[in-house]
Structure formats: structure tokens, C-alpha cells
């Protein structure tokens, strides 16, 4: 029993739901791409906070970065 055999057997049952399946796959792709943005934002935030700490700036300087 191969994967293609299973897909061929399931295809008649999935065919009526084709738009939902396609939308689900597209939203999964968008979600996975959006999840890749998080490390870039985190990298920028950590570097900015570290540079503020290196310059001995207090919480008042941090509010500009958070806003």
C-alpha cells in the first residue's frame, strides 16, 4: 500500500471540499511565512535593548522603542 494509492482512494471523498482544502493549505503557507518574521523582530528588539543598556540609558529611553 503506497501513499499514492491512499491518495487516489481518498480523492473522491475530498473532491467536494476542494475549495476548503485549498484555502486551508494557503492559510497554512501564510501562517508558516508569518512565523518566520518573528526571529527578525526579536533580533531587532534584543539588539536595541542591548544598545540602550550599553549606553546606561534608563527606562525613559526604552519607551520610545516600545512605542
Backbone as a chain_set.jsonl record, in Angstrom:
{"seq": "XXXXXXXXXXXXXXXXXXXXXXXXXXXXXXXXXXXXXXXXXXXXXXXXXXXXXXXXXXXXXXXXXXX", "coords": {"N": [[0.843, -1.156, 0.0], [0.818, 2.023, -1.067], [1.577, 5.533, -0.721], [0.483, 7.056, -2.801], [-1.57, 5.386, -3.644], [-3.295, 5.488, -1.459], [-3.988, 8.207, -1.552], [-5.342, 8.315, -4.028], [-7.538, 6.749, -3.383], [-8.792, 8.328, -1.456], [-9.419, 10.655, -2.785], [-12.028, 10.904, -4.152], [-13.7, 11.425, -1.958], [-12.742, 13.767, -0.935], [-12.936, 15.606, -2.945], [-15.449, 17.171, -3.11], [-14.914, 19.07, -1.193], [-12.907, 20.678, -2.097], [-12.393, 23.574, -2.398], [-12.198, 24.326, 0.315], [-10.068, 22.776, 1.203], [-7.971, 23.782, -0.375], [-7.957, 26.46, 0.501], [-7.26, 26.03, 3.166], [-4.669, 24.974, 2.899], [-3.38, 27.173, 1.721], [-3.669, 29.122, 3.752], [-2.191, 27.858, 5.722], [0.341, 28.007, 4.569], [0.678, 30.816, 4.527], [0.642, 31.299, 7.286], [2.934, 29.904, 8.119], [4.902, 31.373, 6.82], [4.532, 33.834, 8.073], [5.325, 33.165, 10.618], [8.034, 33.089, 10.331], [8.814, 35.694, 10.456], [8.968, 36.492, 13.074], [11.585, 35.84, 14.328], [13.218, 37.843, 13.158], [12.121, 40.246, 14.105], [12.477, 39.864, 16.835], [15.272, 39.755, 16.945], [15.938, 42.407, 16.22], [14.74, 43.767, 18.376], [16.113, 42.758, 20.648], [18.747, 43.572, 20.054], [18.404, 46.365, 20.074], [17.583, 46.871, 22.727], [19.847, 45.946, 24.053], [21.783, 47.763, 23.138], [20.82, 50.091, 24.323], [21.152, 49.414, 27.004], [23.925, 49.199, 27.079], [24.667, 51.829, 26.808], [23.918, 52.849, 29.194], [21.338, 53.897, 29.491], [18.178, 54.68, 30.856], [14.846, 53.588, 31.745], [13.292, 55.514, 30.532], [14.306, 55.947, 27.961], [13.718, 53.549, 26.836], [10.987, 53.519, 26.398], [10.486, 54.831, 23.992], [11.353, 52.975, 22.124], [9.579, 50.868, 22.594], [7.162, 51.999, 21.895]], "CA": [[0.0, 0.0, 0.0], [1.665, 3.199, -1.182], [0.947, 6.813, -0.417], [-0.339, 7.458, -3.951], [-2.766, 4.548, -3.64], [-4.184, 6.043, -0.434], [-4.495, 9.48, -2.06], [-6.325, 8.011, -5.063], [-8.747, 6.237, -2.733], [-9.431, 9.399, -0.705], [-9.751, 11.774, -3.667], [-13.47, 11.115, -4.365], [-14.33, 11.953, -0.757], [-12.209, 15.112, -0.685], [-13.251, 16.471, -4.083], [-16.472, 18.205, -2.836], [-14.366, 20.055, -0.262], [-11.692, 21.198, -2.718], [-12.071, 24.969, -2.02], [-11.795, 24.392, 1.719], [-8.731, 22.187, 1.3], [-7.029, 24.739, -0.961], [-7.873, 27.6, 1.419], [-6.513, 25.586, 4.342], [-3.252, 24.883, 2.533], [-2.863, 28.536, 1.531], [-3.55, 29.757, 5.062], [-1.057, 27.221, 6.398], [1.539, 28.603, 3.985], [0.785, 32.195, 5.029], [0.997, 31.207, 8.704], [4.333, 29.5, 8.272], [5.732, 32.512, 6.42], [4.422, 34.849, 9.126], [6.104, 32.698, 11.766], [9.449, 33.367, 10.071], [9.069, 37.106, 10.716], [9.22, 36.644, 14.496], [13.004, 35.941, 14.686], [13.779, 39.125, 12.729], [11.648, 41.262, 15.05], [13.138, 39.591, 18.103], [16.678, 40.155, 16.778], [15.969, 43.873, 16.278], [14.39, 44.19, 19.73], [17.21, 42.425, 21.562], [19.875, 44.454, 19.748], [18.081, 47.721, 20.511], [17.623, 46.904, 24.185], [21.245, 45.791, 24.47], [22.498, 49.02, 22.891], [20.384, 51.026, 25.362], [21.802, 49.028, 28.254], [25.353, 49.507, 26.963], [24.834, 53.277, 26.966], [23.399, 53.169, 30.532], [20.1, 54.665, 29.424], [17.174, 54.079, 31.715], [13.549, 53.19, 31.212], [12.724, 56.582, 29.71], [14.732, 55.731, 26.576], [13.093, 52.309, 26.356], [9.601, 53.757, 25.999], [10.454, 55.176, 22.573], [11.477, 51.754, 21.343], [8.365, 50.081, 22.752], [6.053, 52.644, 21.206]], "C": [[0.905, 1.241, 0.0], [0.862, 4.458, -0.858], [0.035, 7.25, -1.555], [-1.626, 6.643, -4.03], [-3.785, 5.087, -2.634], [-4.799, 7.356, -0.916], [-5.556, 9.249, -3.12], [-7.636, 7.514, -4.454], [-9.502, 7.337, -1.997], [-9.943, 10.531, -1.584], [-11.252, 11.941, -3.912], [-14.183, 11.708, -3.146], [-13.915, 13.393, -0.478], [-12.641, 16.094, -1.768], [-14.349, 17.504, -3.803], [-15.957, 19.336, -1.937], [-13.097, 20.717, -0.803], [-11.401, 22.649, -2.348], [-11.605, 25.104, -0.568], [-10.381, 23.845, 1.895], [-7.683, 23.151, 0.752], [-6.856, 25.945, -0.048], [-7.071, 27.24, 2.665], [-5.024, 25.507, 4.052], [-2.639, 26.262, 2.338], [-2.698, 29.261, 2.864], [-2.421, 29.144, 5.888], [0.256, 27.792, 5.876], [1.753, 30.024, 4.493], [1.196, 32.196, 6.502], [2.438, 30.818, 8.92], [5.284, 30.61, 7.837], [5.696, 33.617, 7.477], [5.224, 34.444, 10.357], [7.595, 32.961, 11.576], [9.807, 34.819, 10.34], [9.471, 37.311, 12.173], [10.708, 36.696, 14.847], [13.634, 37.272, 14.272], [13.382, 40.246, 13.684], [12.339, 41.084, 16.396], [14.605, 40.005, 18.062], [16.814, 41.673, 16.883], [15.712, 44.357, 17.7], [15.529, 43.93, 20.705], [18.406, 43.332, 21.306], [19.625, 45.876, 20.228], [18.144, 47.837, 22.028], [19.062, 46.794, 24.677], [22.042, 47.072, 24.244], [22.089, 50.087, 23.905], [21.036, 50.7, 26.702], [23.297, 49.343, 28.227], [25.624, 50.988, 27.177], [24.307, 53.775, 28.306], [22.187, 54.093, 30.481], [19.027, 53.929, 30.209], [15.9, 53.728, 30.977], [12.947, 54.258, 30.318], [13.124, 56.43, 28.244], [14.067, 54.494, 25.986], [11.671, 52.539, 25.868], [9.503, 54.126, 24.537], [10.543, 53.919, 21.697], [10.202, 50.921, 21.436], [7.18, 50.684, 22.001], [6.206, 52.416, 19.727]], "O": [[1.657, 1.474, 0.946], [-0.363, 4.43, -0.742], [-1.06, 7.756, -1.314], [-2.663, 7.163, -4.442], [-4.982, 5.137, -2.915], [-5.99, 7.595, -0.716], [-6.583, 9.929, -3.113], [-8.716, 7.825, -4.957], [-10.73, 7.289, -1.918], [-10.817, 11.29, -1.164], [-11.72, 13.079, -3.878], [-15.174, 12.423, -3.301], [-14.661, 14.149, 0.145], [-12.703, 17.298, -1.518], [-14.196, 18.648, -4.231], [-16.516, 20.433, -1.933], [-12.304, 21.257, -0.032], [-10.258, 22.955, -2.007], [-10.72, 25.905, -0.266], [-9.59, 24.401, 2.657], [-6.621, 23.317, 1.351], [-5.734, 26.407, 0.159], [-6.292, 28.053, 3.162], [-4.207, 25.928, 4.871], [-1.501, 26.497, 2.746], [-1.694, 29.94, 3.08], [-1.771, 29.841, 6.668], [1.18, 28.035, 6.652], [2.87, 30.398, 4.85], [2.017, 33.016, 6.913], [3.099, 31.348, 9.813], [6.355, 30.771, 8.421], [6.711, 34.26, 7.744], [5.747, 35.306, 11.063], [8.338, 33.047, 12.554], [10.989, 35.149, 10.444], [10.243, 38.221, 12.473], [11.08, 37.565, 15.636], [14.505, 37.778, 14.979], [14.204, 41.093, 14.032], [12.74, 42.064, 17.023], [15.124, 40.545, 19.039], [17.713, 42.167, 17.563], [16.396, 45.262, 18.178], [15.869, 44.801, 21.505], [19.02, 43.815, 22.257], [20.538, 46.526, 20.736], [18.7, 48.801, 22.555], [19.448, 47.482, 25.622], [22.884, 47.43, 25.066], [22.918, 50.903, 24.308], [21.426, 51.601, 27.445], [23.869, 49.714, 29.252], [26.688, 51.363, 27.67], [24.251, 54.983, 28.539], [22.032, 54.969, 31.331], [18.982, 52.699, 30.218], [15.881, 53.591, 29.754], [12.161, 53.937, 29.427], [12.33, 56.762, 27.363], [13.876, 54.405, 24.773], [11.199, 51.808, 24.997], [8.52, 53.769, 23.887], [9.884, 53.824, 20.661], [9.788, 50.326, 20.441], [6.302, 49.962, 21.529], [5.375, 52.876, 18.943]]}, "num_chains": 1, "name": "protein.A"}
